[in-house]
Amino acid sequence: MASFEVIGGKALKGEIVPQGAKNEALQILCAVLLTDEPVTISNIPDIRDVNKLIELLRDMGVKVGKLASDTYRFQADAVNLDYLDTPEFVAQGRALRGSVMILGPMLARFGKCQLPKPGGDKIGRRPLDTHFVGLEKLGGKLTLEGNDFYRISAEGRLHGAYMLLDEASVTGTANIVMGAVLAEGITTIYNAACEPYLQQLCKMLVRMGAKINGIGSNLLTIEGVERLGGTDHRMLPDMIEIGSFIGLAAMTGSEITIKDCQIQELGLIPDTFRKLGIQLEFRGDDIYVPAQDHYEISTYLDGSILTISDHTWPGLTPDLLSVILVVATQAKGTVLIHQKMFESRLFFVDKLIDMGAQIILCDPHRATVIGLDQRNRLHGITMTSPDIRAGVALLIAALSAEGRSVIENVEQIDRGYQYIDKRLTALGAQIRRL
């Protein structure tokens, strides 16, 4: 396992460009399976999870051509269905959470798919029921082998259906949409996810010939077509990276400009950081974060303690709560962080407490953070990254802390953040990969 050695307490300065969006990439890449024509995708991040998915597609028989450092052309005109029966496929599927999104396109186009229970972050229960219930309503028949291997098939073409999703799952909605675009008849999906990345998928499918109404809302109506064609697609910048860089600037008292942010797609993210007292300035599509020695958490109008919680879009993405929690440790004031979706995502706070943070873990979903107002700086320790988002939050904490920190298992960070050590070093951070 690789580690980062971090010497903290240094102010950073400069410009940084966010990578392409990881969570969009995992959907968009699976959508290439819906057509036998070429699909060109740009702004693809060079990160472990995305590269593993590209490798999986290649091994399934998809032609993959790298046109530039962030641009690939895919053509799924010779998919090898027999590969799904190999031990290699099982190993690849288990190693990657995003592999679940091959189910919808494979079922729609080829009438069958199978998959081991996908891997990914260990952040609590992440059931796949929404995926399978939706695909079954389209005509798929699910067989479960043991507790961790799924087979789904359909006799003939899928058919449209009405469905009210039990949760607005982003990946579940993506899978159902990709199944429905080639189904016969009309599919209506109520309580659909409407995140910008899901909107990007729908817009790409429309360019390929799909008929989708209601994009951006929680009610999607899809009229199935017989086939889809190729297209070109450019992915959005990663909103989680943008939020992470805002938090980094605040924690380290740094002056940073985040370039090309597609600000209109960030939802509540900028205003949430403003509630923590962080100054932001929009300069065109760039976000300028000035150096601040001090930032103060807002309260509600009646003076009660602020609560920051995650919610389905347009609420705050759960992927940023780890960063927001870390940033609050050096603010003036108190905030309750309420992580509703995953019951294990706050368990990294013991490492922050060891660094000197004042945090009360109320239960698996809630933590109260008493900000130190920069009076008592965090101090460096040796720690392990438990998942992607906690990993980058710990990296931000280490960069703000006094002394030397070592973060182990940084492969977790590499799964979601492209060349993060090199990019932050260019801003003046002292990070060494061991």
VOPAGU-2260 file (C-alpha; in pm, 1 decimal, decimal comma):
REM VOPAGU-2260
SITE   aa  ch    i         X         Y         Z
SITE  MET   A    0       0,0       0,0       0,0
SITE  ALA   A    1     115,5     352,0     -78,6
SITE  SER   A    2     116,0     634,4     176,5
SITE  PHE   A    3     132,2    1014,0     174,4
SITE  GLU   A    4     378,9    1193,6     398,4
SITE  VAL   A    5     239,3    1541,0     458,3
SITE  ILE   A    6     411,8    1835,3     625,3
SITE  GLY   A    7     126,9    2063,1     720,6
SITE  GLY   A    8      71,8    2420,5     828,0
SITE  LYS   A    9     166,5    2580,5     496,6
SITE  ALA   A   10     -50,6    2830,5     310,3
SITE  LEU   A   11    -106,1    2741,4     -55,4
SITE  LYS   A   12    -156,7    2971,1    -351,7
SITE  GLY   A   13    -242,0    2940,8    -719,6
SITE  GLU   A   14    -492,3    2804,2    -967,6
SITE  ILE   A   15    -624,7    2451,2    -997,6
SITE  VAL   A   16    -850,0    2287,4   -1256,2
SITE  PRO   A   17   -1099,8    2026,3   -1133,8
SITE  GLN   A   18   -1094,7    1686,3   -1300,6
SITE  GLY   A   19   -1386,8    1539,2   -1490,7
SITE  ALA   A   20   -1664,7    1408,6   -1269,9
SITE  LYS   A   21   -1605,6    1055,8   -1137,7
SITE  ASN   A   22   -1972,6     989,0   -1066,2
SITE  GLU   A   23   -2073,3    1098,5   -1414,9
SITE  ALA   A   24   -1799,0     893,4   -1578,9
SITE  LEU   A   25   -1920,4     564,9   -1431,0
SITE  GLN   A   26   -2266,0     616,6   -1585,9
SITE  ILE   A   27   -2153,8     759,0   -1920,0
SITE  LEU   A   28   -1899,0     482,9   -1983,0
SITE  CYS   A   29   -2159,0     209,8   -1931,7
SITE  ALA   A   30   -2392,6     383,1   -2178,9
SITE  VAL   A   31   -2152,6     305,5   -2466,6
SITE  LEU   A   32   -2286,3     -52,7   -2446,8
SITE  LEU   A   33   -2622,8      67,2   -2582,6
SITE  THR   A   34   -2500,3     115,0   -2940,6
SITE  ASP   A   35   -2271,9     -47,2   -3195,6
SITE  GLU   A   36   -2162,9     294,9   -3323,0
SITE  PRO   A   37   -1861,3     494,5   -3197,5
SITE  VAL   A   38   -1902,9     712,6   -2887,5
SITE  THR   A   39   -1633,7     968,9   -2804,3
SITE  ILE   A   40   -1609,0    1094,3   -2444,5
SITE  SER   A   41   -1383,1    1375,7   -2323,0
SITE  ASN   A   42   -1281,4    1514,4   -1982,1
SITE  ILE   A   43   -1253,0    1159,8   -1843,6
SITE  PRO   A   44   -1060,6    1162,0   -1512,4
SITE  ASP   A   45    -750,3     945,1   -1488,9
SITE  ILE   A   46    -845,2     772,0   -1162,9
SITE  ARG   A   47    -846,5     411,4   -1047,6
SITE  ASP   A   48   -1221,5     345,6   -1050,5
SITE  VAL   A   49   -1270,4     492,6   -1397,0
SITE  ASN   A   50    -965,6     316,1   -1538,8
SITE  LYS   A   51   -1090,1     -15,3   -1398,0
SITE  LEU   A   52   -1426,4      34,8   -1567,8
SITE  ILE   A   53   -1258,7     115,6   -1900,5
SITE  GLU   A   54   -1050,9    -201,1   -1860,9
SITE  LEU   A   55   -1366,9    -401,9   -1790,5
SITE  LEU   A   56   -1536,3    -266,2   -2104,4
SITE  ARG   A   57   -1227,7    -348,1   -2312,3
SITE  ASP   A   58   -1217,4    -702,8   -2178,6
SITE  MET   A   59   -1588,1    -740,9   -2262,6
SITE  GLY   A   60   -1500,2    -673,9   -2626,4
SITE  VAL   A   61   -1560,4    -299,0   -2651,0
SITE  LYS   A   62   -1306,3    -132,1   -2879,7
SITE  VAL   A   63   -1128,8     139,6   -2681,6
SITE  GLY   A   64    -910,6     404,3   -2843,1
SITE  LYS   A   65    -730,6     675,5   -2646,3
SITE  LEU   A   66    -740,3     998,3   -2848,8
SITE  ALA   A   67    -589,9    1230,8   -2585,9
SITE  SER   A   68    -500,7    1220,3   -2216,0
SITE  ASP   A   69    -868,2    1270,2   -2120,8
SITE  THR   A   70   -1048,8    1158,5   -2437,5
SITE  TYR   A   71   -1146,6     807,7   -2550,3
SITE  ARG   A   72   -1347,0     659,6   -2833,6
SITE  PHE   A   73   -1553,6     348,4   -2760,4
SITE  GLN   A   74   -1731,0     111,6   -2997,6
SITE  ALA   A   75   -1934,3    -179,3   -2863,2
SITE  ASP   A   76   -1995,2    -356,2   -3194,5
SITE  ALA   A   77   -1847,4    -691,0   -3087,6
SITE  VAL   A   78   -1936,8    -744,9   -2721,0
SITE  ASN   A   79   -1827,5   -1088,8   -2601,9
SITE  LEU   A   80   -2113,9   -1223,0   -2390,2
SITE  ASP   A   81   -1914,1   -1534,0   -2304,3
SITE  TYR   A   82   -1667,7   -1318,3   -2110,0
SITE  LEU   A   83   -1936,5   -1270,5   -1844,9
SITE  ASP   A   84   -1890,3   -1636,7   -1746,5
SITE  THR   A   85   -1518,1   -1607,0   -1676,1
SITE  PRO   A   86   -1345,7   -1577,3   -1336,7
SITE  GLU   A   87   -1173,4   -1262,7   -1465,3
SITE  PHE   A   88   -1508,4   -1088,0   -1513,4
SITE  VAL   A   89   -1621,9   -1191,7   -1165,4
SITE  ALA   A   90   -1302,9   -1049,7   -1011,7
SITE  GLN   A   91   -1339,2    -722,4   -1202,7
SITE  GLY   A   92   -1703,9    -682,3   -1107,2
SITE  ARG   A   93   -1635,5    -743,4    -739,6
SITE  ALA   A   94   -1361,3    -478,7    -734,1
SITE  LEU   A   95   -1571,0    -192,3    -867,1
SITE  ARG   A   96   -1898,3     -40,8    -748,8
SITE  GLY   A   97   -1959,3     121,9   -1088,5
SITE  SER   A   98   -1980,1    -218,0   -1258,5
SITE  VAL   A   99   -2346,1    -237,9   -1150,5
SITE  MET   A  100   -2436,8       9,4   -1426,0
SITE  ILE   A  101   -2365,8    -235,8   -1705,9
SITE  LEU   A  102   -2687,4    -417,9   -1608,2
SITE  GLY   A  103   -2937,2    -180,5   -1772,8
SITE  PRO   A  104   -2763,3    -139,8   -2109,6
SITE  MET   A  105   -2670,4    -509,0   -2136,6
SITE  LEU   A  106   -3024,0    -624,2   -2054,2
SITE  ALA   A  107   -3176,9    -373,6   -2298,0
SITE  ARG   A  108   -2947,9    -454,8   -2589,4
SITE  PHE   A  109   -2857,1    -820,0   -2540,7
SITE  GLY   A  110   -3139,7    -951,7   -2323,6
SITE  LYS   A  111   -2918,8   -1070,3   -2040,2
SITE  CYS   A  112   -2645,7    -980,0   -1796,8
SITE  GLN   A  113   -2488,0   -1116,7   -1481,6
SITE  LEU   A  114   -2277,2    -960,1   -1214,1
SITE  PRO   A  115   -2119,0   -1041,0    -877,5
SITE  LYS   A  116   -2205,0    -810,1    -590,4
SITE  PRO   A  117   -2002,4    -497,3    -669,3
SITE  GLY   A  118   -1729,3    -363,3    -441,9
SITE  GLY   A  119   -1648,3      -2,3    -358,9
SITE  ASP   A  120   -1637,6     200,2     -39,2
SITE  LYS   A  121   -1721,6      35,8     293,7
SITE  ILE   A  122   -1957,1     309,9     412,7
SITE  GLY   A  123   -2253,0     101,0     524,6
SITE  ARG   A  124   -2537,0     -77,4     350,2
SITE  ARG   A  125   -2573,1       1,2     -19,8
SITE  PRO   A  126   -2855,7    -223,1    -141,3
SITE  LEU   A  127   -2920,2    -274,6    -512,6
SITE  ASP   A  128   -3293,4    -333,2    -481,2
SITE  THR   A  129   -3390,1     -16,5    -670,8
SITE  HIS   A  130   -3184,6    -131,3    -970,9
SITE  PHE   A  131   -3337,9    -477,0    -988,3
SITE  VAL   A  132   -3696,6    -381,7    -904,5
SITE  GLY   A  133   -3690,9    -124,7   -1183,9
SITE  LEU   A  134   -3534,3    -360,3   -1437,7
SITE  GLU   A  135   -3783,5    -633,2   -1342,3
SITE  LYS   A  136   -4071,7    -393,1   -1409,8
SITE  LEU   A  137   -3925,1    -348,2   -1759,2
SITE  GLY   A  138   -3943,1    -724,7   -1811,9
SITE  GLY   A  139   -3620,3    -855,1   -1665,4
SITE  LYS   A  140   -3620,2   -1176,1   -1464,2
SITE  LEU   A  141   -3375,8   -1184,3   -1174,0
SITE  THR   A  142   -3205,7   -1492,7   -1032,7
SITE  LEU   A  143   -2991,0   -1463,8    -721,5
SITE  GLU   A  144   -2718,1   -1723,6    -672,4
SITE  GLY   A  145   -2606,1   -1736,4    -312,0
SITE  ASN   A  146   -2600,6   -1390,1    -161,3
SITE  ASP   A  147   -2365,2   -1222,7    -402,5
SITE  PHE   A  148   -2419,0   -1319,2    -766,9
SITE  TYR   A  149   -2699,0   -1183,7    -983,2
SITE  ARG   A  150   -2833,2   -1301,5   -1318,2
SITE  ILE   A  151   -3097,2   -1106,4   -1507,1
SITE  SER   A  152   -3252,2   -1189,9   -1842,5
SITE  ALA   A  153   -3547,0   -1100,0   -2063,4
SITE  GLU   A  154   -3743,0   -1287,1   -2327,7
SITE  GLY   A  155   -3746,5   -1057,7   -2626,8
SITE  ARG   A  156   -3747,5    -681,6   -2601,7
SITE  LEU   A  157   -3802,9    -500,6   -2272,5
SITE  HIS   A  158   -4135,5    -321,6   -2234,4
SITE  GLY   A  159   -4224,2      17,3   -2090,1
SITE  ALA   A  160   -4377,0      44,0   -1742,9
SITE  TYR   A  161   -4480,7     292,4   -1477,2
SITE  MET   A  162   -4271,7     288,3   -1162,4
SITE  LEU   A  163   -4243,5     487,7    -842,8
SITE  LEU   A  164   -3891,9     435,1    -708,1
SITE  ASP   A  165   -3861,9     362,9    -337,5
SITE  GLU   A  166   -3550,3     581,8    -328,9
SITE  ALA   A  167   -3412,9     841,9    -567,7
SITE  SER   A  168   -3099,7     636,8    -632,2
SITE  VAL   A  169   -2868,3     798,7    -887,1
SITE  THR   A  170   -2715,6     475,0   -1011,9
SITE  GLY   A  171   -3050,1     297,1    -987,2
SITE  THR   A  172   -3217,7     566,4   -1197,6
SITE  ALA   A  173   -2929,9     552,3   -1447,6
SITE  ASN   A  174   -2965,4     175,3   -1485,6
SITE  ILE   A  175   -3341,6     195,9   -1535,6
SITE  VAL   A  176   -3311,9     482,0   -1786,1
SITE  MET   A  177   -3053,4     289,0   -1987,2
SITE  GLY   A  178   -3287,0     -11,0   -1990,9
SITE  ALA   A  179   -3593,4     193,3   -2082,2
SITE  VAL   A  180   -3446,7     380,4   -2381,5
SITE  LEU   A  181   -3450,5      57,8   -2588,1
SITE  ALA   A  182   -3772,4     -84,1   -2439,1
SITE  GLU   A  183   -4096,5    -107,3   -2633,1
SITE  GLY   A  184   -4351,4     156,3   -2530,0
SITE  ILE   A  185   -4354,5     427,9   -2263,9
SITE  THR   A  186   -4169,0     415,2   -1933,4
SITE  THR   A  187   -4256,5     659,8   -1656,4
SITE  ILE   A  188   -4011,1     690,8   -1366,3
SITE  TYR   A  189   -4137,5     888,4   -1066,3
SITE  ASN   A  190   -3905,0     983,3    -778,3
SITE  ALA   A  191   -3620,7     961,6   -1027,3
SITE  ALA   A  192   -3281,8    1106,2    -931,7
SITE  CYS   A  193   -3219,0    1438,2   -1102,2
SITE  GLU   A  194   -2852,8    1513,4   -1021,5
SITE  PRO   A  195   -2656,3    1702,5   -1289,8
SITE  TYR   A  196   -2468,2    1382,0   -1372,1
SITE  LEU   A  197   -2793,4    1194,9   -1435,7
SITE  GLN   A  198   -2904,7    1489,1   -1650,4
SITE  GLN   A  199   -2580,5    1457,4   -1844,7
SITE  LEU   A  200   -2651,4    1089,1   -1909,0
SITE  CYS   A  201   -3003,5    1167,3   -2032,7
SITE  LYS   A  202   -2882,2    1446,9   -2261,4
SITE  MET   A  203   -2618,0    1214,6   -2407,3
SITE  LEU   A  204   -2879,7     944,0   -2469,3
SITE  VAL   A  205   -3106,7    1198,2   -2641,8
SITE  ARG   A  206   -2819,6    1290,0   -2876,0
SITE  MET   A  207   -2788,5     916,9   -2947,6
SITE  GLY   A  208   -3154,8     906,3   -3050,5
SITE  ALA   A  209   -3338,2     835,4   -2723,4
SITE  LYS   A  210   -3668,1    1008,9   -2641,9
SITE  ILE   A  211   -3662,8    1134,8   -2282,7
SITE  ASN   A  212   -3885,3    1405,0   -2133,6
SITE  GLY   A  213   -3857,0    1565,0   -1789,9
SITE  ILE   A  214   -3475,7    1582,0   -1775,1
SITE  GLY   A  215   -3375,6    1767,7   -1458,1
SITE  SER   A  216   -3696,4    1674,8   -1274,0
SITE  ASN   A  217   -3792,9    1373,6   -1064,2
SITE  LEU   A  218   -4046,0    1257,5   -1324,4
SITE  LEU   A  219   -3894,5    1106,9   -1638,3
SITE  THR   A  220   -4098,9     985,5   -1933,4
SITE  ILE   A  221   -3914,5     768,7   -2184,4
SITE  GLU   A  222   -4044,5     651,5   -2518,9
SITE  GLY   A  223   -3840,2     350,5   -2623,1
SITE  VAL   A  224   -3665,4     338,9   -2960,5
SITE  GLU   A  225   -3534,0      39,5   -3154,2
SITE  ARG   A  226   -3171,2     147,7   -3171,1
SITE  LEU   A  227   -2931,0     421,8   -3067,4
SITE  GLY   A  228   -2644,2     578,2   -3259,2
SITE  GLY   A  229   -2307,8     722,4   -3167,2
SITE  THR   A  230   -2230,9    1066,8   -3024,8
SITE  ASP   A  231   -1967,0    1291,6   -2871,1
SITE  HIS   A  232   -1992,4    1382,7   -2503,3
SITE  ARG   A  233   -1794,2    1606,2   -2267,3
SITE  MET   A  234   -1825,7    1546,0   -1895,9
SITE  LEU   A  235   -1883,0    1807,9   -1627,3
SITE  PRO   A  236   -1611,5    1902,0   -1377,7
SITE  ASP   A  237   -1623,9    1706,1   -1053,7
SITE  MET   A  238   -1835,3    1896,6    -799,9
SITE  ILE   A  239   -1684,6    1693,5    -513,6
SITE  GLU   A  240   -1334,3    1804,7    -610,9
SITE  ILE   A  241   -1450,8    2164,9    -635,3
SITE  GLY   A  242   -1597,4    2147,3    -285,8
SITE  SER   A  243   -1282,9    1976,3    -157,6
SITE  PHE   A  244   -1065,3    2258,3    -293,2
SITE  ILE   A  245   -1288,5    2522,0    -131,6
SITE  GLY   A  246   -1250,5    2340,6     200,7
SITE  LEU   A  247    -875,7    2304,5     151,7
SITE  ALA   A  248    -835,9    2677,7      91,9
SITE  ALA   A  249   -1029,0    2763,7     408,9
SITE  MET   A  250    -850,0    2512,3     632,7
SITE  THR   A  251    -502,3    2619,2     522,0
SITE  GLY   A  252    -568,6    2994,7     497,6
SITE  SER   A  253    -486,0    2980,7     128,0
SITE  GLU   A  254    -568,0    3193,8    -174,7
SITE  ILE   A  255    -685,2    2955,1    -446,2
SITE  THR   A  256    -870,4    3001,2    -774,4
SITE  ILE   A  257   -1065,6    2697,4    -893,7
SITE  LYS   A  258   -1099,8    2715,7   -1270,9
SITE  ASP   A  259   -1385,3    2618,9   -1505,0
SITE  CYS   A  260   -1631,5    2509,1   -1234,4
SITE  GLN   A  261   -1962,5    2508,0   -1425,7
SITE  ILE   A  262   -2099,9    2701,7   -1128,4
SITE  GLN   A  263   -2463,3    2667,7   -1238,0
SITE  GLU   A  264   -2434,9    2289,9   -1181,0
SITE  LEU   A  265   -2305,5    2309,4    -821,4
SITE  GLY   A  266   -2640,9    2347,7    -648,0
SITE  LEU   A  267   -2612,4    2418,9    -274,2
SITE  ILE   A  268   -2237,5    2355,2    -249,9
SITE  PRO   A  269   -2116,7    2719,9    -258,6
SITE  ASP   A  270   -2385,4    2841,9     -16,5
SITE  THR   A  271   -2312,5    2557,2     225,8
SITE  PHE   A  272   -1949,0    2663,2     252,4
SITE  ARG   A  273   -2063,2    3024,1     295,0
SITE  LYS   A  274   -2268,2    2907,6     595,9
SITE  LEU   A  275   -1936,3    2800,8     748,4
SITE  GLY   A  276   -1811,0    3157,7     701,1
SITE  ILE   A  277   -1595,2    3089,3     396,7
SITE  GLN   A  278   -1570,8    3376,1     149,6
SITE  LEU   A  279   -1618,3    3288,8    -217,8
SITE  GLU   A  280   -1614,3    3507,1    -524,9
SITE  PHE   A  281   -1745,4    3398,4    -864,6
SITE  ARG   A  282   -1528,1    3527,2   -1146,5
SITE  GLY   A  283   -1702,6    3414,4   -1461,7
SITE  ASP   A  284   -1699,0    3035,2   -1426,6
SITE  ASP   A  285   -1408,4    3037,0   -1179,7
SITE  ILE   A  286   -1437,0    3035,6    -799,3
SITE  TYR   A  287   -1187,3    3257,9    -615,4
SITE  VAL   A  288   -1129,5    3171,7    -248,4
SITE  PRO   A  289    -931,7    3445,9     -68,8
SITE  ALA   A  290    -695,5    3368,6     217,6
SITE  GLN   A  291    -883,2    3385,7     547,2
SITE  ASP   A  292    -734,0    3374,9     900,5
SITE  HIS   A  293   -1079,8    3318,1    1047,3
SITE  TYR   A  294   -1424,8    3192,9     944,7
SITE  GLU   A  295   -1737,4    3172,9    1157,8
SITE  ILE   A  296   -2026,1    2925,7    1134,8
SITE  SER   A  297   -2369,9    3079,9    1089,6
SITE  THR   A  298   -2659,8    3006,5    1322,3
SITE  TYR   A  299   -3029,3    2989,5    1247,6
SITE  LEU   A  300   -3230,2    3311,8    1286,3
SITE  ASP   A  301   -3334,9    3213,8    1638,8
SITE  GLY   A  302   -2970,4    3158,7    1735,5
SITE  SER   A  303   -2986,9    2779,0    1741,3
SITE  ILE   A  304   -2700,8    2560,1    1619,5
SITE  LEU   A  305   -2669,2    2510,4    1245,0
SITE  THR   A  306   -2731,9    2162,4    1103,4
SITE  ILE   A  307   -2575,9    2059,1     772,5
SITE  SER   A  308   -2719,1    1741,3     625,5
SITE  ASP   A  309   -2715,8    1552,8     298,1
SITE  HIS   A  310   -3018,1    1497,3      79,7
SITE  THR   A  311   -3109,1    1386,0    -268,9
SITE  TRP   A  312   -3054,7    1651,7    -536,6
SITE  PRO   A  313   -3107,1    1944,8    -527,1
SITE  GLY   A  314   -3004,1    1889,8    -165,7
SITE  LEU   A  315   -2640,6    1867,1     -62,2
SITE  THR   A  316   -2447,0    1567,8    -192,8
SITE  PRO   A  317   -2343,2    1321,9      81,7
SITE  ASP   A  318   -1998,9    1293,2     -76,2
SITE  LEU   A  319   -1899,2    1635,2      62,9
SITE  LEU   A  320   -2002,4    1592,6     426,2
SITE  SER   A  321   -1665,1    1445,4     525,1
SITE  VAL   A  322   -1487,2    1754,3     390,4
SITE  ILE   A  323   -1739,6    1992,6     549,9
SITE  LEU   A  324   -1692,7    1819,6     884,9
SITE  VAL   A  325   -1315,2    1864,0     867,7
SITE  VAL   A  326   -1345,1    2230,6     765,8
SITE  ALA   A  327   -1576,2    2296,3    1063,0
SITE  THR   A  328   -1307,6    2182,3    1309,6
SITE  GLN   A  329   -1116,6    2508,9    1259,8
SITE  ALA   A  330   -1415,9    2742,4    1229,2
SITE  LYS   A  331   -1555,9    2959,4    1507,2
SITE  GLY   A  332   -1881,3    2809,7    1631,4
SITE  THR   A  333   -2059,9    2476,2    1645,4
SITE  VAL   A  334   -2236,6    2271,4    1379,4
SITE  LEU   A  335   -2424,4    1941,4    1372,5
SITE  ILE   A  336   -2329,5    1724,7    1074,5
SITE  HIS   A  337   -2608,5    1481,3     985,8
SITE  GLN   A  338   -2510,5    1209,9     738,6
SITE  LYS   A  339   -2844,8    1050,3     654,1
SITE  MET   A  340   -2759,3     811,0     373,1
SITE  PHE   A  341   -2467,0     599,4     497,1
SITE  GLU   A  342   -2427,4     476,0     851,6
SITE  SER   A  343   -2049,4     420,3     846,0
SITE  ARG   A  344   -1926,7     735,5     676,9
SITE  LEU   A  345   -1859,9     934,7     994,7
SITE  PHE   A  346   -1647,2     669,8    1160,9
SITE  PHE   A  347   -1326,4     842,1    1047,0
SITE  VAL   A  348   -1376,1    1118,1    1308,6
SITE  ASP   A  349   -1168,6     924,8    1563,9
SITE  LYS   A  350    -863,4    1017,2    1357,0
SITE  LEU   A  351    -958,1    1386,1    1368,2
SITE  ILE   A  352   -1006,8    1362,5    1745,7
SITE  ASP   A  353    -656,4    1214,8    1770,2
SITE  MET   A  354    -534,2    1521,5    1578,0
SITE  GLY   A  355    -691,0    1750,1    1839,9
SITE  ALA   A  356   -1033,7    1821,1    1691,0
SITE  GLN   A  357   -1333,4    1862,8    1922,3
SITE  ILE   A  358   -1601,7    1632,5    1785,0
SITE  ILE   A  359   -1880,5    1440,1    1955,9
SITE  LEU   A  360   -1995,6    1139,7    1751,8
SITE  CYS   A  361   -2359,6    1126,5    1859,4
SITE  ASP   A  362   -2445,9     809,4    1663,7
SITE  PRO   A  363   -2348,4     655,1    1327,4
SITE  HIS   A  364   -2527,9     937,0    1142,7
SITE  ARG   A  365   -2460,0    1252,1    1345,2
SITE  ALA   A  366   -2153,9    1435,3    1474,4
SITE  THR   A  367   -2133,1    1766,4    1661,1
SITE  VAL   A  368   -1825,4    1970,1    1574,5
SITE  ILE   A  369   -1703,1    2241,7    1811,6
SITE  GLY   A  370   -1481,0    2467,0    1604,3
SITE  LEU   A  371   -1139,0    2563,5    1742,4
SITE  ASP   A  372   -1131,6    2900,9    1558,0
SITE  GLN   A  373    -769,3    2836,8    1454,7
SITE  ARG   A  374    -659,8    2889,5    1818,7
SITE  ASN   A  375    -556,9    2527,0    1863,9
SITE  ARG   A  376    -421,6    2386,1    1539,3
SITE  LEU   A  377    -457,1    2019,1    1458,2
SITE  HIS   A  378    -136,3    1818,2    1492,3
SITE  GLY   A  379       2,3    1553,3    1259,6
SITE  ILE   A  380     -48,2    1181,7    1321,6
SITE  THR   A  381     -30,7     852,5    1130,8
SITE  MET   A  382    -372,3     742,9    1002,1
SITE  THR   A  383    -539,1     525,6     738,3
SITE  SER   A  384    -778,3     636,1     465,1
SITE  PRO   A  385   -1101,4     431,1     503,0
SITE  ASP   A  386   -1279,2     546,6     184,5
SITE  ILE   A  387   -1244,5     797,0    -100,0
SITE  ARG   A  388   -1416,9    1095,0      59,2
SITE  ALA   A  389   -1288,1    1046,5     413,9
SITE  GLY   A  390    -942,5    1002,3     260,1
SITE  VAL   A  391    -937,4    1343,7      96,7
SITE  ALA   A  392   -1089,4    1498,4     410,8
SITE  LEU   A  393    -801,1    1354,8     613,8
SITE  LEU   A  394    -556,8    1488,9     354,3
SITE  ILE   A  395    -705,1    1837,4     399,6
SITE  ALA   A  396    -676,6    1798,2     777,1
SITE  ALA   A  397    -311,9    1691,0     744,8
SITE  LEU   A  398    -229,1    1987,8     520,3
SITE  SER   A  399    -369,1    2225,3     781,3
SITE  ALA   A  400    -209,1    2051,1    1080,2
SITE  GLU   A  401     117,0    2134,3    1248,7
SITE  GLY   A  402     394,3    1885,5    1188,5
SITE  ARG   A  403     416,9    1560,0     996,7
SITE  SER   A  404     127,2    1329,7     909,6
SITE  VAL   A  405     128,3     997,4     729,0
SITE  ILE   A  406    -186,6     882,0     550,9
SITE  GLU   A  407    -183,4     512,2     466,4
SITE  ASN   A  408    -391,9     326,9     207,2
SITE  VAL   A  409    -397,8     627,3     -27,7
SITE  GLU   A  410    -512,6     395,2    -305,0
SITE  GLN   A  411    -856,5     486,7    -169,5
SITE  ILE   A  412    -789,4     853,2    -250,2
SITE  ASP   A  413    -648,0     756,8    -591,4
SITE  ARG   A  414    -980,7     590,5    -672,8
SITE  GLY   A  415   -1147,4     931,0    -688,6
SITE  TYR   A  416    -885,3    1206,6    -717,5
SITE  GLN   A  417    -655,5    1242,2   -1016,4
SITE  TYR   A  418    -284,2    1303,9    -938,0
SITE  ILE   A  419    -395,3    1477,3    -619,6
SITE  ASP   A  420     -45,9    1489,0    -465,4
SITE  LYS   A  421     112,6    1643,6    -775,6
SITE  ARG   A  422    -165,5    1895,7    -828,1
SITE  LEU   A  423    -156,5    2015,4    -467,2
SITE  THR   A  424     223,6    2023,1    -465,2
SITE  ALA   A  425     199,1    2268,1    -756,3
SITE  LEU   A  426       6,1    2499,0    -518,7
SITE  GLY   A  427     283,5    2477,2    -256,6
SITE  ALA   A  428     170,9    2177,3     -53,1
SITE  GLN   A  429     439,3    1951,1      91,1
SITE  ILE   A  430     323,1    1598,1       4,5
SITE  ARG   A  431     544,2    1299,9     -68,8
SITE  ARG   A  432     417,1     962,4    -191,6
SITE  LEU   A  433     586,3     677,4      -7,1
